[in-house]
Amino acid sequence: MKIDVKSFSAPCQCGREHKIHVKEIVIEAGAINKIPELISDIFTGKPEEISIICDDNTYTAAAEAVKDMIQGSKVVKLPPKGLHADNHAVKLAEEQLDGNTKLILAVGSGTIHDISRYIANKKGIHFVSIPTAASVDGFVSTVAAMTWNGFKKTFPAVSPILVIADTNIFSKAPYRLTASGISDLLGKYTALADWEISHLVTDEYICSKVCDLELKALDEVCSCISDLRGDVPKDKQLKAYEQLMYALLLSGIAMQMVGNSRPASGAEHHISHLWEMEVINKPLDAYHGEKVSIGLMIVAETYHMLKEAIRNGQYEMENYNGLDYMELKETFGPKGLYEGMLEENTPDPLEQIDIMDFENLLPRIADILDKLPSVDRINELLTMAGCVKYVRDIGLEEHIIPKTIRLSPYVRNRLTFMRLTKLIKLID
C-alpha cells in the first residue's frame, strides 16, 4: 500500500496552500527489504554518512536488519528503560552520533521519532521513518513533542522525507503499543470538536479538508479494531494493521497540511501533557496514547455534561479574572516551571472572549458537541481495542481528575472548550 502524498497538496477551498514534506510512504509486508532501493532515490551520499537511531528493543526488531542492508551505516542505540523524548535523550543520542551524518534513519516508535526529528532539524538534514509499532500518529509530524527541563513543549522539527512501514514488523510489536496508537487516534474526536468550537468563538483558521482527513483516519481505525485482536485469519489481521498504520499516517499528514498539531491535539492531549510534566502526579509507567485515552474519557464526559447543562439552562456565566496565578505558582513553582507557564499563557486566550457573545454562541457549541460519540460509544471502542480507560489503570486516583480539568488547559496556549469552561458556572 502506498499513500499518494501529492494529492494532499492540491488546491484547497480554505485558501491556504498545504505543504506536504514527506515524499513517499510505503506500508506493506516486506517493505524493509526495499530500504536500499528506496533510500537510493532520496540520498546520494555514502553509507558511512547514514546513522540509525534506535533503542535496544527496536534494534532487535528491525534496526539490525537495516544495518545489514546498509553496510557501513552507524548505529545510535539508546537504552529503552526510562527513555523519553526529552533533552537528556537528545544529549545521549548526540554524544553517539557520527559528526559526518547526513541522513538519519529513525527505527522505533514515537519517542525515537521525536528524538530523531529534533536532531535532524538541528543538523539541517533529512531523516527516514521506519516505524516498529503502530503506536502514535506523529510519525510524519513536523514538530517534536518534547519534555525540556521538565516543561512539556512542542519544538519546530522536520517531517521524515520517506516512511517505510513493514507490516511484518509493526504487527509483531507488543499489543500494548498498538492499543496506544488506537487511543491516540480516537482522541481526535474531542480534538476536532475543540478546533471547531475555537473557530466558532474566535474565527480561528480551520480547514474542512483537513477535518475530513482526520475523520477518515477515525473511520479507518474504527473499521479494523475487531480484527486487530480477534480470532481472524492472519491475512485479515495483517490487513487491519495496515489500515491502522494508514490511519495514523493520515492523521500525521493532516498536521503537516496545517503546519501544527491543531487537527490532532485538543483537551485530551493537554491532560496527557500535564501528567507528563509530573507536577500533580508521580512518574507514570504509561505510554502517551494511554494517557490520551484516559484524557479522552474525561473530556468526553465533561463535554457531554456541559452540553446538557447548556440545553437545560443549568448554568450561569462567570466573569473572567485572568489566570489563577496562585494555583499556577503552587503547582508549577516547586519544579521551576512557573515562569515557563506564564510565558506559555501570554497572551491569555480567554482575554479576547466577549462574555455576552460567547453566551449567545452556547447553543451552537452544544450542536457541535452533538457530533461527539457518546461516552458509552467511546467506552465501547476503547474496550474493543483493549485500551486503558480510567486513571486507576495507570496508577492514579480519582481525586486527581478535578485538578487535572482545571490545570490541563494551561499547558498549551491553544483555545479548547475545556479552557472556555472557565467562563461557565454550572448550577446544580
N, C-alpha and C positions, 0 to 999 in steps of 0.2 A: 504494500500500500504506500502510495506517495501522496503527499499533500501539495496541491497546486498553489504554492505560496504567492505566485504572481497575481492570482485572481483577487487577492485581498487588497491590492494596491490600486485597483481600478477606481475611476472617478466616483465620488460618493456624494449623495444628496445633502450630507451635513455641511458641505462646503469646504471641508478640510482635505488635504492630501494625506493619505495614510501611508506611512513609510514602513516597509517590511524589510528587516535587516537579514533574516535568515534566508539563505539561497536555496536550500534543498532539505527536505525532510523525508526520510525513508523509515517505514515501520513494517517489518516483515521478519519471518523466521529466517535465520541465517544471515541477517543483514551485516553482522560483524565481519563476515568473510569478504564483504565488499569494501572494507575500510581502505586498503591501499589504493584501490581504483578511485573511490570517492574523494579521498584526500588529494590525490594527484590532480584532480580537477580544480582544486582551490588553492593548492600550496605547491610552489615550485622549489622550495628550499631543500636542504639536506635533512635526512632522518635525524641527524645529531642535533638539529635545531627544533625538534619536537619533544615536548615534555608531557608526560601523562600524570595527571593529578588524580589520586585515588586514596582509599584507606585500605587497611589490611583485608577487610571483607570483600570490597569491590575489586581488589587486586586478584583475589581467587576467582571471583565471579566472571570477570571479563578483562581486566587490565593486563593480566599476564599474557593472555592470548593476543591482545592488541600489541603488546611489546614484541612478541614473537613475530608478528606480521610486519612490524616496522622496525627492522633490525637497526640498532644504533640509537633508538629513541631513549630518552631518560625517564625514570620513574620517580615521582614525588609521592611517597607513601606516608599517609597520616594515620595516627592511632584512632581507631573508631570509638573507643570508650571516652565518653565525655566530649566528643567532638561537636563543636557548634560553629556556625558561621559568625565568627567574631574576630576581633583584632589579634587575639592570641593565635588562632588557627592560621590567619593570614601571615603572621610573622613566621610561624613554624614552616609553612609552605614556601615562603620566600627564601628562607635560610637554605632550603634544599634545592631550590630552582636554579637550573643552569643559567648563567648570565647570557648565554647565546640563544636562549629560547626565542623562537619566532612564531611558534604555534603551540597552543595548549589543548590537550585532549582531556575533557572532564569525564571521568569514568566513575559514576556513582549516582546518588540521588540529590536531594535539594541542597544539603549542606556543601557537598563537594562542588556543585554547580555555582553556588553563590560565592564561594571562595575563588573559584576559577575565573568567573566573570569579573570579579572585583580586580583581581591581579591582571587579567588580560586588558582591562580598561586602563589600569595604571601604567602598564607597559606599552600600551598602544598597539596591541597585536590581536589577532583573531583567536577564537577558540572553537572547538568542536564538542558537541554534546553527545555522550554515549550513556544514556540512562540505564541503570541496572535495576530500577524498580519504578513502577507507576505510582509514585508516592506524592508528587506535588504538581502544581500547574505552572511552576516557574522556570521550566527548562529553557524556554526561549524568551524569558523576560529580559528587558533592557535595564533593569535596576537590580541591585543586590540588597536583600533584606538582611541586615547585619546587626548584631549587638556590639556596640562600640563603647568600650569603657563603661559597660553596664546599661547604656542607653540604647533602646531599640530604634534604629534609624534605617532609612532607605537611601542608598548611595547610587549615584549615576554609575552605570556599568555598561556592558555590551551584551548583545544577543549572540548566541552561537551562530556561526556562518553556515553550519551544517549540523543536522541531527541524524544520528544513526541509532535507531531503536530496534534491537533484536528481540523479537517475541520470545525466543527460546531462552533468553537471559532474564528479561524483566518479569516473565511469568513465573519464574522459579524463586523470586525474592520472597522473604518471609511475608506471609499474608498480612501481618500487621501493617507493613509498609503500603501494601495495596489498599487496605481499608483507609489508611491515612490519606491517600490520593483521592479516594471516593469522597471522603469528608471534605477535603479542600474544594472539590468541585461543587458539592451540594451547598456549600457556603455561599455560592453565587446567588442563590435565591434572595437572601437578605441584602447582599452587596448591590444587586441590581435595583432592589426597592429603595435602598438608601440613595443611589445615584439619581433615580427618577424623582424622588422627593426633593433632593437638593436642587435639581433642575427646576422643579416647580416653584420652589420657595425663593431661590436666588438667581434663577436663569443661568445656572452653571451649564457649561457646554455638555451636550450629550449627543450620542450618535446611535440612531436606531439600528444601523447595520452592525455595529459592534455589539449592541444588546442582543440582537438576533443571533449573532455568533456564539455568545455565551449561552443563550437558551438552547441552541443546537448542541453545545457541549453537554448541557444538562440532560437533554433528551437522549444523547448517546449513552451517557453513563447509566441513566435510569433503565435503558433498554437492555443492558447487559449484566446488571447486578446479580440476577439469579443464576446466571451461567458461570460467574467467576468462582463461586463456592460450591455450586450444586453438583450432583452426580450426573454429569453430562459427558458425552463423548469428548475425547481430548481435542479434536479439531475444533469443536464448537467452543470449548473453553478458551483455546488459544485465540479464536476469533473475538471472543469477549474481551480478552486482554488487549488485543489490538484496538478495539473500539474505545476502551478506557484510555489508552495512551493517546489515541487520536483526539479524544475529548480534552485531555489535559493540554495537549499542544494547541488545540483550537483556542482554549482559554488564554494561553500564553500569547498567541497571535493577536487576540483581542487587545491585550495590554500593549503590544507593540504598536497597534494601529492608533491608539490614543496617546502613547508615549509615557504612560504611568499605570499604576495598578488599580485605578478607579473602577474599571469594569469588573474586577475580581475580588476587591477587598473593601469591606464595609465594617459595620459594628462588630460582626462576628470575628473578624481578623484583629480588630483593636483589642478585644478581650484576650485573644491569644498573645498579642504583643505585650499587654500589661503583665500577664503571668510570666512571660519570658524575661521580663525585667526584674522579677523576684523581689518586688517591693512590698507586696501584701501576702506573699506566699513563699514557702521554702522552694528550693530547686525541685523541678518535676521531672520524673522519668516518663516523658510523653513527647511524641512527635508533634510537629507543627499542625498537621492535619487533625490529630486527635484533639488538640486544644480548640481548633476551629470548629470541630464537630460539636463540642460542648457549648462553645460560644453561639453556634447556630441555634441550638435548642433554647438557650437563654434568651437570645434576641427574638426568636420566633414567638416564644411565649409572651414576652414583653410587648411586642408589636401588636399581636392579636388582642391582648388585653386592652391596650390603649385604643385600638380601633373600635372595640365595643364601647369603651368609655366615651369616645368621641360621639358615636352614634346615639348613645343613650343620654348624652348631656351630663355625664358624671365627671365633670372636670371644671376647673377654672384656670384662667391664665395667671402666670406668675410674672411679676416684674423682675427683670434680669439685672442683677447687681454685679455682674462681672465674674471673673474667675474666683474660685474659693481658695484664696492664697494660703489660708491656714491649713486646710486639709492637704493641699499640694505640698506644702513645706513639711508637714508631719509625715507624709507618705514617702516623698521622693528625696527629702533633705538628708536623711541618715546615710544614703548611698551616694551623696554628692550629685544628685540628678535634678535638684530643684531649679537651678538656673537654666539647665537644658530644657526643662518642661516649660518654663516661662518663654524661652526663645521659640520653642515649637508652637506655642499657642499665641504668638504675636504675628499678625493681628488676630484677635479673638473672633472666630467666625460667627458667633452669636451677636456681636455688637452691630452687625449690619442688618439684623432682622427687625422689621417693624412689627410689634406685637399684635396690632389690630389686623394688619394684612395677613399675618401668619394665622390668626384665629379664623379669618374668613376662608383660608385655604384648607382648614382641617377636614371638611367633608371630602374634598378631592384627595387628600392624603389617605383618608380611610379607603377610598376607592382603589388607590394604588396598593394598599396593604391587602386588599381582597385577592390580589394576584399571588400572594404568598401561599404556598401549600399550607394546609392546616398543621397544627402541632402534631396531631395524630399521624398525618401522612409523612411528615418529616421523620417522626419516630419510627414509622414502619420502614421507610427507606434505609435509615441508619441500621435498624435491626437486621434487615435482609442482608446488608453489606457487612455485618459483623463489626460495626464501628462503635466506638465508645460514645456515651450519650450524657453521662452525669458527672458532676465534679468528683464524686466519690471514686469514679473509675480511674482517676489519676492522682488519688491521694489527697484531695481537697475536701473541705467540709462545707455544708450548705450555707453556713453563715457568711461565707466569702462572697456570695452572689450579689447582695445589695451593694457592697462596697465596689465590687467589680463593675456593676452597672454605672455607678456614679463616676468612677475614675477612668474607665477604659476610653471614653471619648477624648480624653486629653492626650493620649499617646500619639495622635496624628492631627495635624491641622487640616482636617477634612470634615466637612459637614455631613452628618448622618442623622437619621431620625432619632437615634439614641441621644445624640447631643441636643437636638431640638426639644426633647422631653424635659429639659431643664426649664423650659418656658411653660410647662403644663403641670398643674397640680391635680391629682385625682381626688375625687370626692367619694368617700365610702358610702 
